[in-house]
Amino acid sequence: MSPDPIRSLPLFLEKVWGATALDPWFPPSEKQIGEIWLTSDGNQTSAGRTVGELLGRSPLLVKFIFTSERLSVQVHPDDKHAAERGHANGKTEMWHVLRAAPDACVAIGLRETVTRERLREAALSGEIVDLLEWLPARAGDTFFVPAGAVHAIGAGLALCEIQQNSDVTYRLYDYGRPRELHLEDALAAASLAPCPQPVARETAPGCRLLAACPYFNTELIELAGPLPYRPDPTRVNILVFLEGEGALGGSRFAPGHAWIVPACAQPFDLKPDGAARLLRAYVP
């Protein structure tokens, strides 16, 4: 019997830079929620479970990110650097902007190439903030963050993040917050150059390829009416609903839902109640 799509469940993580306004994707919170992980683990809220256990074996991880303050200036290792330090894999990611304050921005890469010693000095002094390439962020924008890119997320944003399934982050600078920095690991993993952004392209009516790399492809699908969905017989798809409600086969979808479509699942129909938007992510 062919497997059915599996609804992922949210895991809410409190962060010092998080926010309380999580709607319309999730209910408002009294706590500062910064990250919401979507995993297929139905026991994800059980006491005593570690982040490592929750990551599991899936090659991709989907998150919603909400910010009221700037996040740290940080870098993720590539697979080689990660393996040298005992981690399963590195971390390349992308962000799709869901909501943005008028002055919201993100930083990806450096404005110009620098030496490793210059990056070290700037991280220690805080000048690193001025070395970053800050980009305005608006709802509907997409940003690609390859492993090694020095980056930061600004305040006033709601993002959907698709990433390699890793929780390895090295902080270079954290605005004086009393959290651990990882200067030597970050400097070893960091790219010292600017990081050009790819351009999205339409691949079919109502479908745009937002990001493509060896680790994942992510498409934005606009639904204006029913869509017969034919699961890929060779790979898992992840469907992340951003706007609109409707039916997914015999189940209901809504904003903030993520569904894992196993390889060889039975065909089903996506039937939005009105217009709907979703991301589809898969390992190429």
C-alpha positions in Angstrom: 0.0 0.0 0.0 1.4 3.4 -1.0 2.1 5.8 1.9 0.0 8.9 2.5 1.4 12.5 3.0 2.5 13.1 6.6 1.6 16.3 8.5 4.7 17.7 10.2 4.2 19.1 13.7 5.6 22.4 15.1 8.3 22.6 17.7 8.4 26.1 19.3 11.8 27.4 20.4 12.1 30.5 22.6 14.9 32.9 21.6 16.1 36.2 23.1 15.5 37.9 19.6 12.1 36.2 19.0 8.6 37.6 18.7 5.2 37.0 20.1 3.2 37.8 16.9 3.3 34.5 15.0 0.0 34.8 13.1 -1.4 33.9 10.7 0.9 30.8 10.6 0.7 30.0 14.3 -1.2 31.3 17.3 0.3 34.3 19.2 2.6 33.4 22.0 3.3 34.9 25.4 6.9 33.8 25.0 9.5 35.2 22.6 9.4 32.5 19.9 12.3 32.8 17.5 12.2 29.4 15.6 9.5 26.9 14.8 10.8 23.6 13.5 8.5 21.5 11.4 9.3 17.8 11.8 7.4 14.5 11.3 8.2 13.4 14.8 4.9 13.1 16.6 6.7 13.0 20.0 8.7 16.1 19.4 7.4 17.9 22.5 8.3 15.1 24.9 10.4 16.2 27.8 14.1 15.4 27.7 14.5 15.1 24.0 17.6 16.8 22.5 17.9 18.9 19.4 20.1 16.2 17.9 17.4 13.6 18.4 14.8 15.9 16.8 16.9 16.5 13.8 16.6 12.8 12.9 17.7 11.5 9.5 15.8 13.7 7.1 18.2 15.6 4.8 16.1 18.8 5.0 14.7 20.8 7.9 11.9 23.4 7.5 11.7 26.3 10.0 9.6 29.4 10.5 11.7 32.3 12.0 10.3 35.4 13.7 12.5 38.3 14.8 12.1 41.3 17.0 15.8 42.0 17.2 18.9 41.4 15.0 20.3 37.9 15.2 24.0 37.3 15.7 26.5 37.6 12.9 27.3 34.0 12.2 28.5 31.4 9.7 27.6 27.8 9.0 30.3 25.2 7.9 30.3 23.3 4.7 30.3 19.5 4.7 34.1 19.3 4.8 34.5 21.7 7.8 31.6 20.0 9.6 33.0 16.5 9.1 36.4 17.7 10.5 34.6 18.7 13.7 32.5 15.5 14.1 29.3 16.8 12.6 27.2 14.8 10.0 27.0 17.6 7.5 27.2 21.3 6.9 24.5 23.8 6.6 23.4 25.6 3.4 20.0 27.4 3.7 17.5 29.7 2.0 15.0 32.2 3.4 11.7 33.2 1.9 10.3 36.4 3.4 6.7 36.1 4.7 6.4 39.5 6.5 8.7 42.4 6.9 8.8 45.7 8.8 9.4 48.7 6.5 13.1 48.9 7.4 13.8 45.2 7.6 17.0 43.8 6.1 19.2 40.8 6.0 23.0 40.5 5.6 24.6 37.9 3.3 28.3 37.9 2.6 30.7 40.7 2.8 30.7 44.0 0.9 34.2 43.3 -0.3 36.9 40.6 0.0 38.9 40.8 3.3 41.7 38.9 4.9 40.9 36.4 7.7 42.9 38.6 10.1 40.7 41.6 9.1 37.6 39.6 9.7 38.9 38.5 13.1 39.6 42.2 14.1 36.2 43.3 12.9 34.4 40.5 14.9 36.2 41.5 18.1 35.5 45.2 17.7 31.9 44.9 16.4 32.9 46.6 13.1 31.9 43.4 11.3 28.4 44.7 11.1 29.6 47.4 8.7 31.6 44.9 6.6 28.4 42.9 5.8 26.3 43.3 2.6 23.0 44.4 4.0 20.0 43.9 1.7 16.5 45.2 2.1 14.0 42.4 2.8 10.4 42.6 1.6 7.5 40.1 1.7 8.0 37.7 -1.2 11.8 38.1 -1.4 14.0 35.0 -1.3 17.7 34.9 -0.1 20.2 32.1 -0.6 22.8 31.5 2.1 25.5 29.0 1.1 27.6 27.4 3.8 30.5 29.7 4.6 28.6 32.9 3.9 28.9 35.3 6.9 25.3 36.4 7.5 22.7 37.9 9.8 18.9 38.3 9.9 17.6 41.7 10.9 14.6 42.6 13.2 11.0 42.8 12.2 10.9 39.7 9.9 9.0 36.5 9.5 10.8 34.0 7.3 10.4 30.4 6.1 13.7 28.7 6.0 14.6 25.6 4.1 18.0 24.2 5.1 20.3 21.2 5.3 19.3 19.2 8.4 22.0 20.6 10.7 22.0 22.8 13.8 25.7 23.8 13.5 26.1 27.6 13.9 29.2 29.5 14.7 28.7 33.0 16.1 31.2 35.8 15.2 29.5 38.7 16.9 26.3 39.0 19.1 25.8 42.7 19.9 27.1 42.2 23.5 24.6 39.5 24.4 25.9 37.1 27.0 26.0 34.1 24.7 29.0 32.0 23.6 30.9 33.0 20.5 32.8 30.6 18.3 35.4 32.8 16.8 38.1 30.3 15.7 35.6 27.8 14.2 33.7 30.7 12.4 36.9 32.1 11.0 38.0 28.7 9.7 34.6 28.1 8.0 34.0 31.6 6.7 34.1 32.7 3.1 36.0 36.0 2.9 34.2 37.4 -0.2 30.8 38.8 -1.3 28.0 36.4 -1.9 26.0 37.1 -5.1 22.3 36.2 -5.0 20.7 33.9 -7.6 17.6 35.1 -9.6 14.4 33.2 -9.4 13.0 31.8 -12.7 9.6 30.6 -13.8 9.6 26.9 -14.6 5.9 26.4 -15.3 2.7 28.5 -15.1 2.3 29.4 -11.4 5.6 27.9 -10.4 9.0 29.6 -9.8 12.3 28.0 -8.9 13.5 30.1 -5.9 16.7 28.3 -5.0 18.7 25.4 -6.5 21.8 23.8 -5.1 23.2 20.2 -4.6 21.3 20.0 -1.2 17.8 21.2 -2.2 15.6 22.8 -4.7 12.8 25.1 -3.6 9.9 26.2 -5.7 7.1 28.6 -5.0 3.7 27.4 -6.3 0.7 29.7 -6.7 -2.7 27.9 -6.6 -5.7 29.5 -8.2 -7.7 26.4 -8.5 -7.5 22.6 -8.0 -4.1 21.0 -8.9 -3.7 17.2 -9.4 -0.5 16.4 -7.5 1.6 13.5 -8.8 4.2 12.5 -6.2 7.7 12.0 -7.4 8.4 8.2 -7.5 12.1 8.7 -6.7 12.3 11.4 -4.0 10.4 12.9 -1.0 8.7 16.3 -1.4 8.0 18.7 1.4 5.0 21.1 0.9 5.0 24.2 3.1 1.8 26.2 3.0 2.2 30.0 3.3 -1.2 31.4 2.4 -4.7 30.0 1.9 -6.6 27.0 3.1 -8.0 24.0 1.4 -7.9 20.2 0.9 -4.8 18.0 0.4 -6.3 14.7 -0.6 -8.6 13.8 2.3 -6.9 16.2 4.8 -7.0 20.0 5.3 -4.1 22.4 4.8 -3.7 25.9 6.3 -0.9 28.5 6.6 2.0 27.1 8.7 1.3 23.5 7.7 4.1 21.4 6.3 3.4 18.0 4.7 5.9 15.4 3.8 5.0 13.5 0.6 6.8 10.2 0.5 8.2 8.8 -2.7 5.6 6.6 -4.5 2.7 8.1 -2.5 -0.6 7.8 -4.3 -1.7 10.8 -6.4 -3.9 13.4 -4.7 -5.5 16.7 -5.4 -4.7 20.1 -3.9 -8.0 22.0 -3.7 -7.6 25.5 -2.3 -10.7 27.3 -1.0 -9.5 30.4 -2.8 -6.0 31.4 -3.8 -3.1 29.7 -2.0 0.7 29.8 -2.0 3.1 27.1 -1.0 6.8 26.1 -1.1 7.8 22.7 -2.5 11.3 21.5 -1.4 13.1 18.4 -2.3 16.6 17.0 -2.7 17.6 17.1 -6.4 
